[in-house]
Amino acid sequence: MLRKKLHLLQPFAHRLAVTTALLAIAVSPRAFADAYQVVRQGPALDRWNYPFNPTPGSRITASTFGNEPGSALFDNRDGQFVLGFNLAPEIPSGLGASSYTVTSCTVTITYANDFVVEYDPTIDPYTAFLPAADPEATEDEDLGQPIELYGTGFRNGFSLNTWLETSPFTIASLNSLNPSVRNAFALGQNAQGAWVDVSNSVRERWTPTPFAVGVIDGMKPGSFVPEGSIMRFELDVARTDVQEFLRSAANAGKLRLSITSLTKVVQQGGNYPQFYCRENPLVVATGIGDATLECTVTTQSCATADLDCDGAVGAADLSLLLANWGNAGIGDIDASGAVGAADLSLLLAQWG
């Protein structure tokens, strides 16, 4: 299938709505100084993030799927696909997360298997993935399960700067069959606004809201997806959580995303989607099937520790930093991937 060229042509009304939403979430009036665009035909890294992947970082396809309903083993979002794009040098890094506003961000991936799974562009509730005997279980109201995109978080001593596509799935002291042990995981916000691993939302009985749900232009929901179909994720940059994550990524110069699904499988079997990785011979030879990124960002000039960009570093900035302690995003002054003591020291050094 011939490669499609990605276009970010949006109606004027949509752009106006996004602009209005971004102004609403800004913590103070901002005068944008510069605008930048990143276009990537191919990621800097990709990884089938699955406990039984013997070739991390070099596998030619990646699949997404859930675990067997009711099983105590594995994450509910068992097979995950991590994509990594570097935003530098087009976007200057290290200005402080609050200095950036991402005005659009679109990712594409390409199906590597043929007519295996149905297309579903809508979010399904967690109750559709509970065991049939569970009193809260509900029927899936449509065919297929959606492909969802989240941020990527890190644990077990790994961070945005230290995790590689070849890093181990988990550390030696932990059993890879257990839930919530993977070093890199799908990251989102819960109803309380905390950044959490969303990989076990079915066990935890809640339905996370992804940064984007994959869509295939021109395809009817419920149709079987042919090989070569391009799935597009348009991140909802008007949302505060998505904007916070992307601002932190722009500050660090590195964007790491996790593509997941709860595609229903059974132990050692089932039908699930597969996507091309950058190491696939077809991708290497032709570029067809490579993941893509288009991202536009604006920046403003303010001190790196001036988190609310009001012209001074003070109590309001300290409150923002402490409220996000231990997480990525606002307050991550040193772009380490998490707010911590080093960021506090940098803020206090610029006080006043």
C-alpha positions in Angstrom: 0.0 0.0 0.0 1.4 3.4 -1.0 2.4 5.6 1.9 0.0 8.3 2.7 1.3 11.8 3.3 0.2 13.2 6.7 -1.6 16.5 6.6 -2.6 18.6 9.5 -5.2 20.7 7.7 -7.8 21.5 10.3 -10.9 23.7 9.9 -10.5 27.3 11.2 -13.2 26.7 13.8 -11.3 23.9 15.4 -8.1 25.9 15.5 -10.0 28.8 17.2 -11.4 26.4 19.7 -8.0 25.0 20.6 -6.5 28.5 20.9 -9.3 29.5 23.2 -8.9 26.5 25.4 -5.1 27.0 25.6 -5.7 30.6 26.8 -8.1 29.3 29.4 -5.6 26.9 30.9 -2.6 29.3 30.9 -1.7 30.3 34.5 -1.0 33.9 33.5 -1.1 36.1 30.3 1.6 35.1 27.8 3.2 36.8 24.9 4.5 34.1 22.6 7.9 34.9 21.2 8.7 32.1 18.8 6.9 29.3 16.9 8.6 26.0 16.0 7.6 22.8 14.1 9.0 19.3 14.3 8.3 16.8 11.5 9.7 13.3 11.9 9.4 10.5 9.4 10.4 7.7 11.8 11.0 7.7 15.6 14.3 7.9 17.4 13.4 4.7 19.2 10.5 2.2 19.4 10.0 -0.8 21.6 7.5 -3.6 21.9 7.1 -3.3 25.6 6.0 -6.8 26.5 7.5 -9.1 29.2 8.3 -11.9 26.7 10.0 -9.8 24.0 13.5 -11.4 23.6 14.7 -8.7 21.2 13.8 -5.3 22.8 14.6 -2.4 20.5 15.1 -4.5 17.4 11.8 -6.3 16.8 10.2 -5.7 13.4 6.6 -5.4 14.6 4.9 -4.5 17.9 1.4 -5.7 19.0 -1.0 -4.3 21.6 -3.4 -6.4 23.6 -4.9 -6.9 27.1 -4.5 -9.9 29.4 -7.0 -12.6 30.0 -10.1 -11.2 31.9 -9.8 -11.9 35.6 -6.3 -13.2 35.5 -4.0 -12.1 38.4 -1.0 -12.2 36.0 0.3 -9.4 33.8 -0.9 -5.9 33.3 -4.4 -5.4 31.9 -2.7 -3.5 29.1 -0.2 -6.2 28.5 1.3 -5.6 25.1 2.4 -1.9 24.8 4.2 -0.1 22.0 6.6 2.7 23.1 7.5 5.4 20.5 10.2 8.0 21.2 10.7 11.2 19.2 13.4 13.8 19.8 12.2 17.4 19.6 15.6 19.0 19.4 17.2 20.8 17.7 14.1 22.3 16.0 12.6 23.2 19.4 15.0 24.7 21.9 15.0 22.7 25.2 15.6 23.7 28.8 13.6 26.9 28.9 11.4 25.6 31.7 8.2 23.6 31.0 5.9 26.6 31.5 7.7 28.4 28.7 6.2 26.1 26.1 2.7 25.7 24.6 2.1 22.8 22.2 -0.5 23.9 19.7 -0.8 20.6 17.8 0.7 17.1 18.0 -0.1 14.2 15.7 1.4 10.7 15.6 0.8 8.0 13.0 1.5 4.3 13.0 0.8 1.6 10.3 -0.9 -1.8 10.6 1.4 -4.8 9.8 -1.2 -7.5 9.8 -4.2 -8.0 7.4 -7.9 -8.2 8.3 -7.3 -9.6 11.8 -9.0 -7.0 14.1 -12.0 -4.7 13.8 -11.7 -1.0 13.8 -13.0 0.8 16.9 -12.4 4.5 17.3 -14.3 4.9 20.6 -13.3 4.4 24.2 -14.7 1.3 25.9 -15.5 1.4 29.6 -13.5 -0.9 31.9 -16.6 -2.9 32.7 -16.5 -4.3 29.1 -13.2 -6.1 30.1 -14.3 -7.6 33.4 -14.9 -11.4 33.6 -18.4 -12.4 32.6 -19.1 -13.6 36.2 -18.3 -10.2 37.6 -21.6 -8.4 38.7 -20.3 -5.1 37.1 -19.4 -6.7 33.8 -21.1 -5.2 30.7 -21.2 -6.2 27.0 -18.9 -4.4 24.6 -21.4 -2.2 22.7 -19.4 -2.2 19.5 -17.0 -4.4 17.5 -13.3 -4.3 18.3 -11.3 -2.4 20.9 -9.8 1.0 20.5 -6.0 1.7 20.2 -5.2 4.4 22.7 -2.2 6.7 23.1 -0.8 7.8 26.5 2.3 9.4 27.8 5.2 7.2 29.1 6.2 7.1 32.7 9.2 5.4 34.4 9.9 3.5 37.6 12.5 1.2 39.2 15.2 3.9 39.0 14.7 4.6 35.3 13.8 8.1 34.0 13.2 9.9 30.7 16.9 10.3 30.3 18.1 6.9 31.3 15.5 4.5 29.8 16.5 3.1 26.4 14.6 0.9 23.9 16.9 -1.9 24.9 16.4 -1.5 28.6 15.1 -4.5 30.5 11.4 -4.9 30.9 11.7 -4.8 34.7 14.5 -5.1 37.3 15.9 -8.5 38.4 14.3 -8.4 41.8 10.8 -8.3 40.3 8.8 -11.0 38.6 7.8 -9.9 35.0 4.6 -11.9 35.3 3.3 -9.5 38.0 1.3 -6.4 37.3 2.8 -2.9 37.7 6.5 -3.9 37.4 7.5 -2.7 33.9 10.2 0.0 33.9 8.4 2.1 31.2 4.6 2.2 31.4 1.5 4.0 29.9 1.1 7.2 31.9 -2.1 9.2 32.4 -4.0 11.1 35.0 -6.7 9.6 37.3 -9.9 11.4 38.4 -8.0 13.1 41.2 -5.5 14.6 38.8 -2.6 12.5 39.8 -0.2 11.0 37.2 -0.5 7.2 37.4 0.3 4.0 35.5 -3.0 3.3 33.6 -1.9 -0.2 32.7 -4.2 -1.9 35.3 -7.3 0.3 35.1 -9.6 -2.8 34.8 -8.3 -4.2 38.1 -8.5 -0.8 39.7 -12.0 -0.3 38.2 -11.8 3.0 36.4 -11.7 4.1 32.8 -8.7 6.3 31.9 -9.0 9.0 29.2 -6.2 8.6 26.7 -4.3 11.5 25.1 -5.7 10.3 21.8 -7.7 7.4 20.3 -6.4 6.1 17.0 -8.5 6.8 13.9 -8.2 5.5 10.3 -9.5 8.1 7.8 -12.3 6.7 5.6 -12.8 3.4 7.5 -16.2 2.4 8.9 -16.2 1.3 12.6 -16.5 -2.4 12.9 -14.6 -3.1 9.6 -11.6 -5.4 9.6 -8.4 -3.4 9.2 -6.2 -4.2 6.2 -2.4 -4.2 6.3 -0.9 -0.9 5.5 -3.7 1.1 7.1 -2.4 4.3 8.7 -3.7 5.0 12.2 -3.6 8.6 13.3 -3.5 10.0 16.8 -4.3 13.6 17.2 -3.4 14.5 20.8 -5.9 16.7 22.6 -3.6 19.6 23.3 -6.5 21.6 24.8 -6.6 19.3 27.8 -4.5 20.5 30.8 -3.0 17.0 31.5 -1.9 16.5 27.9 -0.5 20.0 27.7 1.4 19.5 30.9 3.0 16.3 29.6 3.9 17.8 26.3 5.3 20.9 27.9 7.6 18.8 30.0 8.6 16.8 26.9 9.4 20.0 25.0 11.5 21.2 27.9 13.4 17.9 28.0 13.7 17.7 24.2 12.3 14.2 24.3 8.8 12.9 23.7 8.0 9.3 24.8 4.5 7.9 24.1 2.9 4.5 24.8 0.3 3.0 22.5 -1.9 0.4 24.1 -5.2 -1.5 23.8 -7.3 -3.9 25.8 -7.8 -6.1 22.8 -9.3 -9.3 24.1 -7.1 -12.3 24.1 -6.8 -15.7 25.9 -3.6 -17.2 27.3 -1.3 -18.0 24.4 -3.8 -17.0 21.8 -6.2 -14.4 20.3 -6.4 -11.9 17.5 -4.6 -8.6 18.0 -3.3 -5.7 16.0 0.4 -5.5 14.9 2.2 -2.4 13.8 5.5 -1.8 11.9 8.6 -0.9 13.9 11.4 1.1 12.5 13.6 -2.0 12.2 11.2 -3.7 9.9 12.9 -4.5 6.5 10.1 -2.8 4.6 10.4 0.3 6.6 14.2 0.3 6.3 14.1 -0.2 2.6 11.3 2.1 1.7 10.2 4.2 4.7 6.7 2.8 4.2 5.1 2.0 7.6 7.4 4.2 9.7 5.8 6.0 12.6 5.6 9.8 12.1 5.3 12.9 14.3 4.2 16.4 13.5 4.3 18.8 16.4 4.0 22.6 16.6 5.2 24.5 19.7 5.3 28.2 20.8 7.7 29.5 23.4 7.9 32.6 25.5 10.8 34.2 27.3 10.8 33.9 31.1 13.2 32.6 33.7 13.3 28.8 33.9 12.1 28.8 37.6 9.3 31.4 36.9 6.8 28.6 36.5 3.7 30.9 36.3 5.7 33.3 34.0 4.6 36.4 36.0 8.1 38.0 35.8 9.3 36.9 39.2 10.2 33.7 41.0 8.2 33.5 44.3 5.6 31.7 46.4 3.3 30.9 43.5 6.1 29.2 41.6 7.1 27.2 44.7 3.4 26.1 45.2 3.3 24.9 41.6 6.6 22.9 42.0 5.5 21.3 45.3 2.1 20.4 43.9 3.8 18.4 41.2 6.5 16.9 43.3 7.7 13.5 42.0 5.9 13.9 38.7 6.8 15.1 35.2 5.6 18.5 34.0 5.5 21.9 35.5 8.3 22.3 38.1 10.7 19.9 36.2 13.2 22.7 35.8 16.2 20.5 35.2 14.3 18.4 32.6 15.1 15.2 34.5 11.6 13.7 34.0 10.4 14.3 37.6 10.2 17.2 40.0 12.5 16.8 42.9 15.1 18.3 45.2 17.4 19.5 42.3 14.4 21.5 40.9 13.7 23.0 44.3 17.3 24.1 44.6 17.2 25.8 41.1 14.0 27.6 42.0 15.4 28.9 45.3 18.5 30.1 43.5 16.4 32.3 41.2 14.1 33.5 44.0 13.0 37.1 43.6 
